[in-house]
Amino acid sequence: MSMSLSNAPTPLGLGSKLLRLNWALPVFLAIVSGVGFAMLYSVAGGDFDPWARAQIIRFTVGFLGMFIVAMIDIRLWYKAAWPFYIFAFTLLIAVEFLGVSGKGAVRWIDLGFIRLQPSELMKIALVVVLARYYHDIRPDRVKNAFLLLPPLALIALPAALVLKQPDLGTTVLLCAGGIAIMFMAGASLWFFGLLVAGAGGLVYAIFGSCGQDWQILKDYQCRRITTFIDPASDPQGAGYHITQSKIAFGSGGYSGMGFTEGPQSRLDFLPEKHTDFIFTTLGEEFGLVGALALLGLYMMILFVGMLTTLRIKHTFGRLIGTGVCFTFFCYFAINMAMIMGLAPVVGVPLPLVSYGGTSMLVILFAFGLLLSAQVHARVPFKKREDA
């Protein structure tokens, strides 16, 4: 049966909320962010400017914000689901008119103190609105084919705007996060079977369209696919990023060359060393041991996050927890695969480690929502019989 808000929320004092909080999650998030500060210090040649200092300030703001979000009753986030989605979608539209360009793409709105990337905000807004949508549906109606149309529209509309920017990596994350929510909510397996078949056909069409009059992707995106298959085909052009990444990552060996001692990073052979390719710098300086240690920290965040999610009693909170954890997984899995040549270069940052204000703030906000659902895991949601 579907549920709606209770008109009589159960009061919880601040002390009770802090005692209920799963403190392991903030601790692991802080440790990973600390790794990020160290790497940004390293890629700047042993200097806190221009990246590490700004990242520390953003983390401090975001970390405090995460606790504030966690203390707010989850039912208020339930109420805010649709306004939040509409706000994020409006910002995506605003990018078309007010957006600033960077490296050939228009993805940001310059607010002066920060360059806001609305597509990052939309990743979480989509999770929240889909969690509310499926929370409001009776379990016996979730598999209804007609009820698949609204969530598909909620995913497709922002995905189309983000793809136009163009930002293929974020588009993939949006679609993956939305589909994961639908799967966990219990949508029909027939739908996912058709989706896999359709995705396979789309990938085939994309590959086949490159170089044709009806090409689906931008030229540079097609070149990324070509160089993913054979980086040596254009080592000084489209294949330069991944070629240098492999050289740097491989040169780290088992234990690395030492902190701030990576030659590929220090001599600027490695492109985007403070953003998308920062994991390469970590591998070069700390080797396989350092790379596996960071991967282990990410897996601990996922483990604690999912364990926390499973203890939440209401559908809204469980789906938010699932969506946040899955989106976080996609972030680091795609980035790590990308820099090792296991996936095309699509511009996905390494969460909490890569330099980027919007990405870090949104991730911390997302985990704040998960913690809010955990702190208020047993709040009563009144049943709605008409959904």
C-alpha positions in Angstrom: 0.0 0.0 0.0 1.2 3.5 -0.7 1.8 6.0 2.0 1.7 9.7 2.5 2.7 12.1 5.2 1.5 11.8 8.7 -0.2 14.9 10.0 1.2 14.3 13.5 5.0 14.0 13.2 6.8 12.3 16.0 9.0 14.9 17.8 12.7 14.1 18.2 15.1 16.3 20.1 18.5 17.3 18.6 20.3 15.1 21.1 18.2 12.1 20.2 18.8 12.7 16.5 22.6 12.9 17.0 22.6 9.7 19.0 20.7 7.9 16.3 23.0 9.1 13.6 25.3 6.5 12.0 28.6 8.2 12.6 30.6 5.7 10.6 29.3 7.3 7.3 30.5 10.9 8.0 33.8 9.5 9.2 34.5 7.6 6.0 33.3 10.5 3.9 35.8 12.8 5.8 38.7 10.4 5.3 38.1 10.1 1.5 37.8 13.9 1.3 41.1 14.1 3.2 42.7 12.0 0.5 41.3 14.4 -2.1 42.9 17.4 -0.3 46.3 15.7 -0.2 46.1 14.8 -3.9 45.1 18.4 -4.9 48.0 19.7 -2.8 50.3 17.3 -4.7 49.1 18.1 -8.2 49.6 21.8 -7.4 53.3 21.1 -6.8 53.1 21.0 -3.0 50.8 24.1 -2.6 47.4 24.5 -1.1 46.6 27.0 -3.9 44.8 27.0 -6.3 42.8 23.9 -5.6 43.3 22.3 -2.1 42.4 25.4 -0.1 39.2 26.0 -2.0 38.2 22.4 -1.8 38.7 22.3 2.0 36.5 25.4 2.4 33.8 23.8 0.2 34.1 20.5 2.2 33.7 22.3 5.5 30.5 24.1 4.3 29.2 20.9 2.7 30.0 18.7 5.7 28.2 21.0 8.1 25.4 21.2 5.7 25.2 17.4 5.6 24.5 17.3 9.3 21.9 20.1 9.0 20.1 18.1 6.3 20.3 15.0 8.4 18.6 16.6 11.3 15.6 17.8 9.2 12.6 15.4 9.4 12.5 13.2 6.3 8.9 14.0 5.8 9.8 17.6 5.0 12.1 16.3 2.3 9.2 14.2 1.1 7.1 17.4 0.8 10.0 19.2 -1.0 10.5 16.4 -3.6 8.5 17.9 -6.5 9.6 21.5 -5.8 13.2 20.3 -5.7 12.9 18.5 -9.0 11.2 21.5 -10.6 13.9 23.8 -9.3 16.7 21.6 -10.6 15.0 21.3 -14.0 14.5 25.0 -14.2 18.2 25.5 -13.6 19.0 23.1 -16.4 16.8 25.2 -18.8 18.5 28.3 -17.5 21.9 26.9 -18.6 20.6 27.3 -22.2 20.3 31.0 -21.7 22.7 32.0 -18.9 25.3 29.2 -19.0 29.0 29.9 -19.2 31.2 27.9 -21.5 34.1 25.7 -20.5 36.2 23.4 -22.7 33.6 23.5 -25.5 30.6 22.7 -23.3 28.0 25.0 -21.6 27.2 23.3 -18.3 27.6 25.9 -15.6 25.9 29.0 -14.2 28.4 31.5 -12.8 27.1 32.7 -9.4 30.4 34.6 -8.6 31.4 32.6 -5.5 30.9 29.3 -7.3 30.2 28.0 -10.8 27.0 25.9 -10.3 26.5 22.8 -12.4 22.8 22.2 -12.4 23.2 18.7 -13.9 24.9 17.6 -10.6 22.0 18.9 -8.6 19.5 17.1 -10.9 21.1 13.7 -10.1 19.9 14.0 -6.5 16.6 15.8 -7.4 15.8 12.9 -9.7 16.4 10.3 -6.9 14.2 12.2 -4.5 11.3 12.7 -6.8 11.3 9.1 -8.0 11.5 7.9 -4.4 8.4 10.0 -3.6 6.6 8.8 -6.8 7.1 5.1 -5.9 6.4 5.8 -2.2 2.9 7.0 -3.2 2.1 3.9 -5.3 0.5 0.8 -3.8 2.9 -2.2 -4.1 0.3 -4.1 -6.1 0.3 -1.4 -8.8 4.0 -0.8 -9.2 4.2 -3.3 -12.1 1.4 -1.5 -14.0 2.9 -0.7 -17.4 1.1 2.7 -17.6 2.8 3.7 -14.3 6.2 3.4 -16.0 5.5 6.4 -18.1 5.8 9.2 -15.5 9.2 8.0 -14.1 10.5 7.5 -17.6 9.5 11.1 -18.5 11.1 12.4 -15.3 14.4 10.7 -16.4 14.3 11.5 -20.1 13.5 15.2 -19.9 16.6 16.3 -17.8 18.8 13.6 -19.6 17.9 15.2 -23.0 18.9 18.7 -21.7 22.2 17.4 -20.2 23.1 15.5 -23.3 22.6 18.7 -25.3 25.2 20.6 -23.2 26.9 18.2 -24.1 27.7 16.0 -21.1 27.5 12.3 -21.9 28.9 11.2 -18.5 26.3 13.0 -16.5 23.6 11.8 -18.8 24.7 8.2 -18.2 24.6 8.8 -14.4 21.2 10.3 -14.5 19.7 7.4 -16.5 21.5 4.8 -14.4 20.4 6.3 -11.1 16.8 6.7 -12.3 16.6 3.1 -13.6 18.1 1.8 -10.4 15.3 3.4 -8.4 12.7 1.9 -10.7 14.3 -1.5 -10.3 14.5 -1.3 -6.5 10.9 -0.1 -6.4 9.8 -3.3 -8.1 9.0 -2.3 -11.6 8.3 -5.2 -14.0 11.3 -7.3 -15.0 9.9 -7.4 -18.6 10.5 -3.7 -18.7 14.2 -4.1 -17.8 14.5 -6.9 -20.3 13.2 -4.6 -23.0 15.4 -1.8 -21.7 18.6 -3.9 -22.0 17.6 -4.9 -25.5 16.9 -1.2 -26.4 20.2 0.0 -24.8 22.1 -2.7 -26.8 20.4 -1.5 -30.0 21.2 2.2 -29.2 24.9 1.4 -28.5 25.0 -0.4 -31.9 23.4 2.5 -33.6 25.7 5.0 -31.9 28.8 3.1 -33.0 27.4 2.6 -36.5 26.5 6.3 -36.9 30.0 7.7 -36.3 31.2 9.2 -39.5 27.8 9.0 -41.2 25.4 11.8 -42.1 23.0 10.7 -39.4 25.7 10.7 -36.7 24.1 10.6 -33.2 27.0 11.9 -31.1 29.3 14.9 -31.4 32.5 14.4 -33.4 34.6 14.6 -30.3 32.5 12.0 -28.6 32.9 9.6 -31.5 36.6 10.2 -31.4 36.5 9.2 -27.7 34.8 5.9 -28.6 37.4 5.2 -31.4 40.3 5.9 -29.1 38.8 3.8 -26.4 38.9 0.9 -28.8 42.4 1.8 -30.1 44.1 4.6 -28.1 47.2 4.3 -30.3 45.3 5.4 -33.4 45.6 9.0 -32.3 48.2 9.2 -29.5 48.7 13.0 -29.8 45.1 13.9 -30.3 41.9 12.2 -28.9 44.0 9.3 -27.4 46.4 11.6 -25.6 44.5 11.6 -22.3 44.1 7.9 -21.9 47.6 7.2 -23.2 49.2 9.5 -20.6 46.9 8.2 -17.9 48.0 4.6 -18.5 51.7 5.6 -18.5 51.3 7.5 -15.2 49.2 4.8 -13.5 51.4 2.0 -14.6 54.6 3.8 -13.6 53.4 3.8 -10.0 54.0 0.1 -9.7 53.2 -1.6 -6.4 54.0 1.2 -3.9 54.3 4.3 -6.0 56.9 7.0 -6.5 56.1 8.9 -3.3 53.9 11.8 -2.4 54.3 14.8 -4.8 56.9 12.8 -6.7 54.9 11.7 -9.7 56.7 13.0 -12.8 53.7 12.8 -15.2 51.8 15.1 -12.8 54.6 17.4 -11.9 55.7 17.9 -15.5 52.1 18.4 -16.7 52.1 15.5 -19.1 48.9 14.3 -17.4 45.8 16.4 -18.5 43.0 17.3 -16.1 45.2 16.1 -13.3 43.1 17.9 -10.6 39.7 16.8 -11.9 38.8 13.7 -14.0 42.3 12.1 -13.9 43.2 12.7 -10.3 43.0 8.9 -9.6 45.9 8.5 -12.0 48.0 10.8 -9.9 47.2 8.8 -6.8 48.2 5.6 -8.6 51.4 7.2 -9.8 52.4 8.4 -6.3 51.1 5.6 -4.1 50.9 2.7 -6.6 48.6 -0.3 -6.4 48.5 -0.1 -2.6 47.2 3.4 -2.6 44.7 2.8 -5.4 43.3 -0.3 -3.6 43.2 1.6 -0.3 41.0 4.3 -1.8 38.8 1.7 -3.5 38.4 0.1 -0.1 37.3 3.3 1.5 34.7 3.8 -1.3 33.5 0.3 -0.7 33.2 0.9 3.0 31.0 4.0 2.3 28.8 1.8 0.1 28.6 -0.9 2.7 27.7 1.4 5.5 25.3 3.3 3.3 23.4 0.2 2.2 23.4 -1.3 5.7 21.9 2.0 6.9 19.4 1.9 4.1 18.2 -1.6 4.9 17.2 -0.4 8.4 14.9 2.3 7.2 11.2 1.3 7.5 9.5 3.5 5.0 9.7 3.2 1.2 10.7 6.9 0.6 13.8 6.6 2.8 14.8 3.2 1.5 14.6 4.4 -2.1 16.6 7.6 -1.4 19.3 5.5 0.3 19.4 3.1 -2.6 19.6 5.9 -5.2 22.3 7.8 -3.3 24.5 4.7 -2.9 24.0 3.6 -6.5 24.8 7.1 -7.9 27.9 7.3 -5.7 29.0 3.8 -6.9 28.6 4.9 -10.6 30.7 8.0 -9.9 33.8 6.2 -8.8 33.3 3.0 -10.8 33.0 5.0 -14.1 35.9 7.3 -13.3 38.3 4.5 -12.3 37.3 2.4 -15.3 37.8 5.5 -17.5 41.3 6.3 -16.4 42.4 2.7 -16.8 41.1 2.5 -20.3 38.2 0.1 -19.4 35.6 2.7 -20.4 35.5 5.7 -22.8 36.5 9.1 -21.4 33.2 10.7 -20.5 34.2 13.3 -17.9 32.9 11.9 -14.6 34.8 13.2 -11.5 36.1 11.0 -8.8 33.7 11.7 -5.9 35.1 13.8 -3.0 38.6 13.6 -4.5 38.4 15.5 -7.8 38.3 19.3 -7.6 34.8 20.6 -8.1 32.5 22.6 -5.8 29.1 21.5 -7.1 30.0 17.8 -7.2 31.3 17.8 -3.6 28.4 19.8 -2.2 25.8 17.7 -4.0 27.4 14.4 -2.8 27.4 15.6 0.8 23.9 16.9 0.5 22.8 13.5 -0.9 24.4 11.6 2.1 22.7 14.1 4.3 19.4 12.9 2.9 20.3 9.3 3.5 21.2 10.1 7.1 18.0 12.0 7.5 16.1 8.9 6.4 18.2 6.9 8.9 17.7 9.2 11.8 13.9 9.3 11.1 13.8 5.6 10.0 10.6 4.8 12.0 8.6 8.0 11.5 4.9 7.2 10.7 3.7 7.8 7.2 -0.1 7.7 6.9 -1.5 5.2 4.4 -3.3 6.4 1.2 -5.7 3.9 -0.2 -6.4 5.8 -3.5 -2.9 5.7 -4.9 
